[in-house]
Amino acid sequence: MPYHPCPFPTRTCTGKFAQPTGVGLALIAGIFIASTFAARGENPLPEEPLPSSADYTSAQTDLVPPPPTPTNPFGTLDLKNLTIGSENASNVSSAEPRRFHYSLRLTVRGVYDDNIFISNTNRVSDYYFAIEPMITVGFGDIEGRGGNYIRLDYMPSIILFVDHSDQDAVSHLIHLEGRHQFSRLTLYLIQDVDILDSANLNSFIDTTGQFANLDVSAQTRLNLFVTRLRANYDLSGKVFLTGEFDASIYDYPDFISSETISGGLYINYNWTPKVTVGIGGTGGYDFVDNPNPDQTFEQVNVRLRYEATGKLNFYASAGVEFRQFDGNRSERTSPTFELGAIYRPFDGTTITLSAGTPIFNSGFFPAQDFQATNVVLRIQQRLLQRIYLGLAAGYENSDYFATSTGVNATRNDDYYFVEPSVDVLITRFLSAGVYYLHRRDDSSIASFSFYDNQVGVRATIRF
């Protein structure tokens, strides 16, 4: 289906979700796989990672404040400075931080989707296969992130539809990060490149499509480049400075592209060995394609980080933002907030929570931005050393506002998703699972509303 370029495509919600027999077969197959191999999981085994499409995060103790702007247009705080991936493959270890490390894995998913275009009225269903190889290479402490290291992750995602081969797509996810510590100065670099060709905003911890591109709300191309630089300088045993630089490019080949550059300076105080507080400011500039005005913004934020070894890691930032619109309208003042937390109450249980209120330039509506108020919860529970129960749920409110005089911005969206999953570790190198994803968007502009259901089975092989 070609994408409709009109901002108000004629689509209204009709019909109810009707499961074909294939969905029931997929569920039965997934439950059968989980039940069969759970019986083999009574002998204790070392904890192993989840498949790539269900990876959750684990704690990192380095004090690196998260970026002031999330990299995901959905608005979700990515927690990359608070957490790390959990792919503890046998040949990727922090025990030898000076060695070269690598890991390879391949995930294959079979999915039924009842609304592949996330459309209001043109509800088209299909089966598709996702082939997702991933390679990780690095030097140094690439797992613990406590010492010096450099790490590169790359994952292409190949989507092949059964009945709509014209919608076949290939996306690419690239993540580069590094850390180097001098006597008083610690430098961090994170570079993300996402080449996306779908209606989803996939990431390394979400390959199933939890985060839809709500702004465009259709199959489209998006090239996303995000750079984050951090520098911590110790002034004393308790006080240190944090310098920040962020650059992001949202390149829409078919719509409105934008670039954002920002920098910040914060002073931090180690109140206790576990609690750190900070205060400072961030300023930046938005370059937006015509006819949209360019924008400047300034933020004042207070930050708090709590690090309880092994149990709880918590980060929060709150403040206010002042945004100007190149003389096209009056200044806009809005609150800013970010939160990230990881909690491990018991062995085998991991709970992560993130929330935020970022502002993004609309790639679809001329002379409009939107503020995304969101919260995302992820829970992972390990049973019998082999079975992993997962639950991911999220909510976002997107509130659009005009960036030029004479523009009437009326769109307001409420989006949520929920994804339960079961994965079973079959051998040290092979895991399999099943998941169900429901997502829904209720928009004040009816043509952007949709609901979608997916059922998928997956398998991951590690080399």
C-alpha positions as CSV (number, residue, x, y, z in Angstrom):
1,M,0.0,0.0,0.0
2,P,1.6,3.3,-1.0
3,Y,1.7,5.9,1.7
4,H,-1.0,8.6,1.6
5,P,0.8,12.0,1.7
6,C,-2.2,14.0,2.8
7,P,-2.1,15.1,6.4
8,F,-5.8,14.0,6.8
9,P,-6.2,10.6,5.0
10,T,-9.8,9.4,4.9
11,R,-9.7,6.6,7.4
12,T,-12.3,5.7,10.1
13,C,-12.3,2.9,12.7
14,T,-14.5,0.0,11.8
15,G,-14.6,-3.7,12.7
16,K,-13.2,-5.8,15.5
17,F,-10.1,-7.9,15.8
18,A,-10.9,-11.4,14.4
19,Q,-8.3,-14.1,14.9
20,P,-7.8,-16.5,12.0
21,T,-6.9,-20.0,12.8
22,G,-3.2,-19.3,12.1
23,V,-3.0,-17.2,15.3
24,G,-4.4,-20.1,17.4
25,L,-1.9,-22.4,15.8
26,A,0.9,-20.0,16.6
27,L,-0.1,-19.7,20.2
28,I,-0.5,-23.5,20.6
29,A,2.9,-24.0,19.1
30,G,4.5,-21.4,21.4
31,I,2.9,-22.8,24.5
32,F,3.8,-26.3,23.5
33,I,7.5,-25.4,23.0
34,A,7.5,-23.6,26.4
35,S,5.8,-26.4,28.2
36,T,8.0,-29.2,26.7
37,F,11.3,-27.6,27.5
38,A,10.2,-26.3,30.9
39,A,10.1,-29.9,32.0
40,R,13.8,-30.2,31.2
41,G,14.6,-27.2,33.3
42,E,14.6,-28.6,36.7
43,N,18.3,-29.1,36.9
44,P,20.0,-25.7,37.9
45,L,21.9,-24.0,35.1
46,P,23.9,-20.8,35.1
47,E,21.7,-17.8,34.2
48,E,21.6,-17.2,30.4
49,P,20.4,-14.2,28.4
50,L,17.1,-13.8,26.7
51,P,16.8,-13.8,22.9
52,S,17.6,-10.5,21.3
53,S,14.0,-9.5,20.7
54,A,13.3,-9.7,24.4
55,D,16.5,-8.4,26.0
56,Y,16.1,-6.5,29.2
57,T,18.6,-4.4,31.0
58,S,20.9,-4.7,34.0
59,A,22.5,-2.1,36.2
60,Q,25.5,0.0,35.5
61,T,27.1,1.9,38.4
62,D,28.9,4.6,36.3
63,L,27.5,8.0,37.1
64,V,26.7,9.4,33.7
65,P,23.7,11.6,33.5
66,P,21.3,10.5,30.7
67,P,21.0,12.8,27.7
68,P,18.5,15.7,28.0
69,T,16.7,14.5,24.9
70,P,15.8,10.8,24.3
71,T,16.9,9.2,21.0
72,N,13.5,7.6,20.4
73,P,10.9,9.8,18.7
74,F,8.3,7.9,20.7
75,G,9.7,9.7,23.6
76,T,10.9,6.9,25.8
77,L,14.0,7.4,27.9
78,D,16.4,4.9,26.5
79,L,18.4,4.5,29.8
80,K,21.6,3.8,27.9
81,N,23.6,5.7,30.4
82,L,22.0,4.0,33.3
83,T,21.7,0.4,32.0
84,I,23.5,-2.1,29.8
85,G,22.3,-5.0,27.6
86,S,22.2,-8.4,29.2
87,E,23.7,-10.5,26.5
88,N,26.3,-12.2,28.7
89,A,27.5,-14.6,26.0
90,S,30.2,-17.0,26.9
91,N,32.8,-15.2,24.8
92,V,31.8,-11.7,26.0
93,S,33.2,-11.2,29.5
94,S,34.2,-8.3,31.7
95,A,36.7,-10.5,33.7
96,E,39.4,-9.7,31.2
97,P,38.9,-6.0,30.4
98,R,42.0,-5.6,28.2
99,R,41.0,-8.4,25.7
100,F,39.2,-8.2,22.4
101,H,35.6,-9.6,22.8
102,Y,32.9,-10.5,20.4
103,S,29.5,-12.3,20.2
104,L,27.3,-13.4,17.4
105,R,23.7,-14.4,17.4
106,L,20.7,-14.9,15.1
107,T,17.1,-14.4,15.9
108,V,14.3,-15.5,13.6
109,R,10.6,-14.5,14.3
110,G,7.4,-15.7,12.6
111,V,4.6,-13.1,13.3
112,Y,0.9,-12.7,12.5
113,D,-0.1,-9.0,12.4
114,D,-3.7,-7.9,11.9
115,N,-2.9,-4.3,10.9
116,I,0.4,-4.1,9.1
117,F,-0.2,-0.5,8.0
118,I,-1.4,0.7,11.5
119,S,-4.4,2.1,9.7
120,N,-7.7,3.3,11.0
121,T,-9.9,1.7,8.3
122,N,-7.7,-0.1,5.9
123,R,-7.0,-3.0,8.3
124,V,-4.8,-5.4,6.3
125,S,-3.5,-8.6,8.0
126,D,-0.5,-10.7,7.0
127,Y,2.2,-13.0,8.2
128,Y,5.8,-12.0,8.1
129,F,9.2,-13.4,9.0
130,A,11.9,-11.3,10.7
131,I,15.5,-12.3,10.3
132,E,17.7,-10.4,12.8
133,P,21.4,-11.3,13.0
134,M,23.5,-9.3,15.5
135,I,27.2,-8.9,16.1
136,T,29.0,-7.3,19.0
137,V,32.7,-6.5,19.0
138,G,34.7,-4.5,21.5
139,F,37.9,-4.0,23.4
140,G,38.1,-3.6,27.2
141,D,35.3,-3.7,29.8
142,I,32.4,-3.9,27.4
143,E,30.0,-5.6,29.8
144,G,30.7,-3.9,33.1
145,R,31.4,-0.5,31.7
146,G,33.4,0.2,34.8
147,G,36.8,0.5,33.1
148,N,38.0,1.8,29.7
149,Y,36.3,0.2,26.7
150,I,34.9,0.6,23.2
151,R,32.0,-1.4,21.9
152,L,30.1,-1.7,18.6
153,D,26.7,-3.4,18.1
154,Y,25.2,-3.9,14.7
155,M,21.9,-5.6,13.9
156,P,20.1,-5.6,10.5
157,S,16.4,-6.5,10.5
158,I,15.0,-8.2,7.4
159,I,11.2,-8.3,7.2
160,L,9.6,-10.6,4.6
161,F,5.8,-10.6,4.2
162,V,3.9,-13.7,3.0
163,D,1.2,-11.9,0.9
164,H,2.5,-8.3,0.6
165,S,6.0,-8.7,-0.6
166,D,6.0,-5.1,-1.8
167,Q,6.2,-4.2,1.9
168,D,9.4,-6.2,2.5
169,A,12.0,-4.0,4.2
170,V,15.5,-3.9,5.7
171,S,16.4,-1.8,8.7
172,H,19.8,-1.3,10.4
173,L,20.6,-0.6,14.0
174,I,24.1,0.5,14.9
175,H,25.3,1.4,18.4
176,L,28.8,2.6,19.2
177,E,29.9,3.5,22.7
178,G,33.2,4.0,24.6
179,R,34.7,5.2,27.9
180,H,38.1,6.5,28.8
181,Q,39.2,7.6,32.2
182,F,42.2,9.9,33.0
183,S,43.2,10.9,36.5
184,R,40.3,13.3,37.1
185,L,38.6,13.4,33.8
186,T,36.3,10.6,32.4
187,L,35.0,10.8,28.8
188,Y,32.0,9.0,27.4
189,L,30.8,8.7,23.8
190,I,27.6,7.1,22.5
191,Q,26.7,7.1,18.8
192,D,23.4,5.6,17.5
193,V,22.5,5.2,13.8
194,D,19.1,3.8,13.0
195,I,18.1,3.3,9.4
196,L,14.4,2.4,9.6
197,D,11.9,1.5,6.9
198,S,8.6,0.7,8.5
199,A,5.9,2.1,10.8
200,N,7.9,1.1,13.9
201,L,10.7,2.7,15.8
202,N,12.7,-0.4,16.7
203,S,15.8,-0.5,19.0
204,F,18.1,-3.1,20.4
205,I,15.8,-3.8,23.3
206,D,12.6,-3.6,21.2
207,T,12.6,-5.4,17.9
208,T,9.0,-6.5,18.0
209,G,7.4,-3.1,17.3
210,Q,6.3,-1.8,20.7
211,F,7.0,1.7,19.7
212,A,5.2,2.9,16.6
213,N,6.0,6.1,14.6
214,L,2.8,7.8,15.8
215,D,3.7,11.2,14.3
216,V,3.6,9.9,10.7
217,S,1.5,6.9,11.6
218,A,2.3,4.9,8.4
219,Q,5.0,2.9,6.7
220,T,7.8,5.4,6.1
221,R,11.6,5.8,5.9
222,L,13.4,7.5,8.8
223,N,17.2,7.9,9.2
224,L,18.1,8.7,12.8
225,F,21.5,9.8,13.9
226,V,22.2,10.6,17.6
227,T,25.5,11.6,19.2
228,R,26.0,11.9,22.9
229,L,29.2,13.1,24.6
230,R,29.8,13.3,28.3
231,A,32.7,14.5,30.4
232,N,33.0,14.2,34.1
233,Y,35.7,16.2,35.9
234,D,36.4,15.7,39.6
235,L,36.9,18.9,41.5
236,S,37.2,17.2,44.8
237,G,36.2,13.9,46.5
238,K,32.6,15.0,46.6
239,V,32.1,17.5,43.9
240,F,32.4,17.0,40.1
241,L,31.4,18.8,36.9
242,T,29.5,17.2,34.0
243,G,29.8,18.6,30.5
244,E,27.3,17.4,27.9
245,F,27.0,17.7,24.1
246,D,24.1,16.1,22.1
247,A,23.4,16.2,18.4
248,S,20.5,14.4,16.7
249,I,19.3,14.3,13.1
250,Y,15.8,13.1,12.1
251,D,16.1,12.6,8.4
252,Y,12.7,11.9,6.7
253,P,13.3,11.4,2.9
254,D,9.6,12.0,2.3
255,F,8.6,14.4,5.1
256,I,10.0,17.2,7.3
257,S,13.5,16.6,8.6
258,S,15.2,18.4,11.6
259,E,18.5,18.6,13.4
260,T,19.0,19.4,17.1
261,I,22.3,20.5,18.8
262,S,22.5,21.1,22.5
263,G,25.1,21.4,25.3
264,G,24.9,21.5,29.0
265,L,27.0,22.0,32.2
266,Y,26.1,20.6,35.6
267,I,27.7,20.6,39.0
268,N,27.2,17.5,41.1
269,Y,27.6,16.7,44.7
270,N,28.1,13.2,46.2
271,W,25.9,13.7,49.2
272,T,26.4,10.1,50.4
273,P,28.2,7.1,48.8
274,K,24.9,6.1,47.2
275,V,23.2,9.5,46.6
276,T,24.3,12.2,44.2
277,V,22.5,15.5,43.4
278,G,23.2,18.0,40.7
279,I,22.0,21.2,39.2
280,G,22.7,23.0,35.9
281,G,21.5,24.1,32.6
282,T,21.2,23.0,29.0
283,G,20.8,25.1,25.8
284,G,20.2,24.1,22.2
285,Y,19.1,24.9,18.7
286,D,16.7,23.2,16.4
287,F,17.2,23.4,12.6
288,V,13.9,22.5,10.9
289,D,13.1,22.2,7.2
290,N,11.1,25.0,5.6
291,P,8.4,26.2,6.1
292,N,9.0,25.5,9.8
293,P,10.8,28.1,11.9
294,D,14.1,27.2,13.6
295,Q,14.0,27.1,17.4
296,T,16.2,27.8,20.4
297,F,15.6,26.3,23.9
298,E,17.1,26.6,27.4
299,Q,16.6,24.3,30.4
300,V,17.3,24.5,34.1
301,N,17.3,21.1,35.7
302,V,17.9,19.5,39.1
303,R,19.1,15.9,39.1
304,L,19.2,13.0,41.6
305,R,20.8,9.6,41.4
306,Y,20.5,6.8,43.9
307,E,22.7,3.7,43.5
308,A,22.1,0.8,45.8
309,T,24.5,-2.0,44.8
310,G,22.6,-5.0,43.4
311,K,19.1,-4.0,44.3
312,L,18.1,-0.5,43.0
313,N,19.5,2.1,40.7
314,F,17.5,5.3,40.3
315,Y,17.8,8.5,38.3
316,A,15.5,11.5,38.1
317,S,15.8,15.0,36.5
318,A,13.2,17.8,36.8
319,G,13.2,21.3,35.6
320,V,11.7,23.9,33.2
321,E,12.3,24.6,29.5
322,F,12.0,27.9,27.7
323,R,11.6,27.6,23.9
324,Q,11.7,30.4,21.3
325,F,10.5,30.1,17.7
326,D,12.7,32.5,15.5
327,G,10.2,35.3,16.0
328,N,7.2,33.4,14.7
329,R,5.3,33.2,18.0
330,S,5.7,33.9,21.7
331,E,8.0,32.0,23.9
332,R,6.7,28.6,25.3
333,T,7.5,27.5,28.8
334,S,7.0,23.8,29.8
335,P,8.1,21.4,32.5
336,T,10.8,18.9,31.9
337,F,11.1,15.5,33.6
338,E,13.0,12.3,33.2
339,L,13.1,9.2,35.3
340,G,14.9,5.9,35.0
341,A,15.0,3.0,37.5
342,I,16.2,-0.6,37.7
343,Y,15.0,-2.8,40.6
344,R,16.0,-6.3,41.4
345,P,13.9,-7.4,44.5
346,F,14.8,-11.1,44.1
347,D,17.1,-13.4,42.3
348,G,15.9,-13.7,38.7
349,T,13.6,-10.7,38.9
350,T,14.3,-7.4,37.1
351,I,12.0,-4.4,36.9
352,T,12.8,-1.3,34.8
353,L,10.9,1.9,34.7
354,S,11.4,5.0,32.6
355,A,9.4,8.2,32.1
356,G,9.9,11.6,30.5
357,T,8.4,14.7,28.9
358,P,10.6,15.4,25.8
359,I,9.7,17.7,22.9
360,F,10.1,16.7,19.3
361,N,9.7,18.5,16.0
362,S,6.9,17.0,14.0
363,G,8.0,15.3,10.8
364,F,4.5,15.3,9.4
365,F,2.7,18.5,10.3
366,P,4.2,21.8,9.1
367,A,5.0,24.4,11.8
368,Q,4.1,22.0,14.7
369,D,6.0,20.3,17.6
370,F,4.7,17.9,20.1
371,Q,5.5,17.1,23.7
372,A,5.5,13.4,24.6
373,T,4.6,12.5,28.2
374,N,5.4,8.9,28.6
375,V,6.0,6.0,31.0
376,V,7.4,2.5,30.2
377,L,7.5,-0.5,32.5
378,R,9.4,-3.8,31.8
379,I,9.4,-6.9,34.1
380,Q,11.4,-10.0,33.7
381,Q,11.0,-13.1,35.9
382,R,13.2,-16.2,35.6
383,L,11.6,-19.6,36.6
384,L,13.3,-23.0,37.0
385,Q,16.6,-21.5,35.6
386,R,15.3,-22.0,32.0
387,I,12.0,-20.1,31.7
388,Y,11.8,-16.3,31.3
389,L,8.5,-14.6,31.7
390,G,8.4,-11.0,30.4
391,L,6.0,-8.1,30.4
392,A,6.4,-4.8,28.7
393,A,3.8,-2.0,29.0
394,G,3.9,1.7,28.0
395,Y,1.8,4.8,27.7
396,E,2.4,8.1,25.9
397,N,0.4,11.3,25.5
398,S,1.5,13.4,22.5
399,D,0.3,17.0,22.7
400,Y,0.9,19.1,19.5
401,F,1.5,22.8,19.6
402,A,2.0,25.5,16.9
403,T,5.5,26.9,16.2
404,S,4.2,29.7,14.0
405,T,1.4,32.2,14.3
406,G,-1.8,31.4,12.4
407,V,-1.3,27.6,12.8
408,N,-4.1,25.7,14.6
409,A,-2.5,22.7,16.3
410,T,-5.3,20.4,17.6
411,R,-3.9,16.9,17.5
412,N,-3.6,15.1,20.8
413,D,-2.9,11.3,21.0
414,D,-3.1,8.7,23.7
415,Y,-1.0,5.6,22.9
416,Y,-0.4,2.5,24.9
417,F,1.0,-1.0,24.3
418,V,1.3,-4.2,26.3
419,E,3.5,-7.2,25.4
420,P,3.6,-10.4,27.6
421,S,6.1,-13.1,26.5
422,V,7.5,-16.5,27.5
423,D,11.0,-17.6,26.4
424,V,12.7,-20.9,27.2
425,L,16.4,-21.6,27.3
426,I,16.7,-24.9,25.4
427,T,20.5,-25.2,25.4
428,R,23.3,-22.8,26.2
429,F,23.2,-21.6,22.6
430,L,19.5,-21.9,21.7
431,S,16.3,-20.3,23.1
432,A,12.7,-20.1,21.8
433,G,9.6,-18.3,22.8
434,V,6.2,-16.8,22.1
435,Y,4.9,-13.2,22.6
436,Y,1.7,-11.2,22.1
437,L,1.7,-7.5,21.3
438,H,-1.3,-5.2,21.5
439,R,-0.9,-1.5,20.8
440,R,-3.5,1.2,20.3
441,D,-3.6,4.9,19.5
442,D,-6.6,7.2,20.2
443,S,-6.1,10.4,18.4
444,S,-8.2,13.6,18.4
445,I,-7.8,13.4,14.6
446,A,-9.6,10.1,13.9
447,S,-7.6,9.2,10.8
448,F,-4.5,8.7,13.0
449,S,-6.2,6.3,15.5
450,F,-5.5,2.6,15.2
451,Y,-5.3,-0.6,17.1
452,D,-3.1,-3.5,16.3
453,N,-2.5,-7.1,17.5
454,Q,0.5,-9.3,16.8
455,V,1.3,-12.9,17.8
456,G,4.9,-14.1,17.3
457,V,7.1,-17.1,17.9
458,R,10.9,-16.7,17.9
459,A,14.1,-18.6,18.2
460,T,17.6,-17.3,18.9
461,I,20.9,-19.1,18.2
462,R,24.2,-17.9,19.7
463,F,27.5,-18.7,18.0
